[in-house]
Amino acid sequence: MLAIIIALLILDFALTSAISWLNLAYLKRRAADPPPEWAARLDTSRFPQMVAYREAHTRLAQWARLADLILLLVILLSGLLPVLARWAAGLPVGQIWQGLAVIAVLGAIQYAAGLPWEILSDFGVERKFGFSTITWKTWLTDQVKSILLTAVLGAPLVAGVLFLIGQLGGNWWLPAWGLVVLFQLFVAWIAPLVIFPLFNKFEPLKNEALRDEVFALARKANFPLGGVFQVNASLRSTHSNAYFAGFGKSRRIALFDTLLEQLSPAEILAVLAHEIGHWKKKHIPKSLAAGVLLSGVGMALLAWVLALPWLYRAVGMEDLYRAVGPVGPVAVVGLYVAGMLFSPLGLLLGPVANWISRRREYEADAYSLELYDHPAALEEGLIRLSEKNLANLFPHPLAVIFYHSHPPLLDRVEAIRRRVAARAAAPSEDTL
Ligand SMILES: [Zn+2]
């Protein structure tokens, strides 16, 4: 059984690596010989930098992936898991605390193993290409805040799930599912109010003319807008973005200061009309509902696997499982191994989720044209954002299928143009 888990981990690694290198080779080929109709429209002088940036990230990601695979194999094969579970089971505290102790140790190992790659990205690649502006002080404070936040939010959730596992046996997953869903809603609600401001400064948009136009746009769409904020994202990097978050009164649009610098007001409004399109087409409640269903299926699967003795035999702790059952520290190790077992499921579910997401991006673009009829601004805004962020303009079709939640830029621009052309060709109502 251990062999199956290891085979799945290696398969996952091999597929991900293959797609990633295929993607890079494809980009190099297309960037060297771009389609002529695009060569004139795009800033081809940035192409060598785009390729070099992607190549640097692909190499770094490959090393990180390899290190991660080795770490997981060492954790599985070294006998660390049974040692850890036995140590925790001997602690003079309740099962829930014992389980939390195992998670803390496993979490610390994974965190420490990921740190070098994060540092190499933030202070290496991202700095070399002029994106990263972060100082060590900000970086360190970010790390401390993230760890505390994970502990404060995560520990009660895990404790709740472990409590249900201890109380209800195999039926734990149903109430635990409810708990996880409530937790997700709670986090989505407090994130823009409490969590994001821990990391960034949110100020009402200073450009008053633009702010009035944003509110006018929201009114036209009947979009209940709580506020328009600018975020000091330039504190960390010059990458730019815009998003909206929150429910009800906390619903707000956040514009990165870097975006305000890079786009014209018309382009910003076109991009925001796209964001409002996601709301208008109910993409967020739909994703939320899908997430709720999916986490229910996932937890039922976990509950089933968690009760299988071979899972514990595979990592050499069947005796402990027989002695105390799948609760507390044993349950945590079981969930950890089950997580590895299910990791290739991501490769299967990813394409479905990404396909839905890409279709929604086209829908939101179409809505942007309906609400704020400036196709040139939308096109220019999208192109400028991609170019400034050195986004991959020519992703391999397989990489799009597996990893891209957004359509390739050129496909998006083509869809916008097709839509505008179709509208021009259609007989207008006045002529009837
Ligand atoms: Zn979008």
Boltz pocket constraint, residues with backbone or C-beta under 6 A from the ligand:
constraints:
  - pocket:
      binder: B
      contacts: [[A, 274], [A, 275], [A, 278], [A, 360], [A, 361], [A, 364]]
      max_distance: 6.0
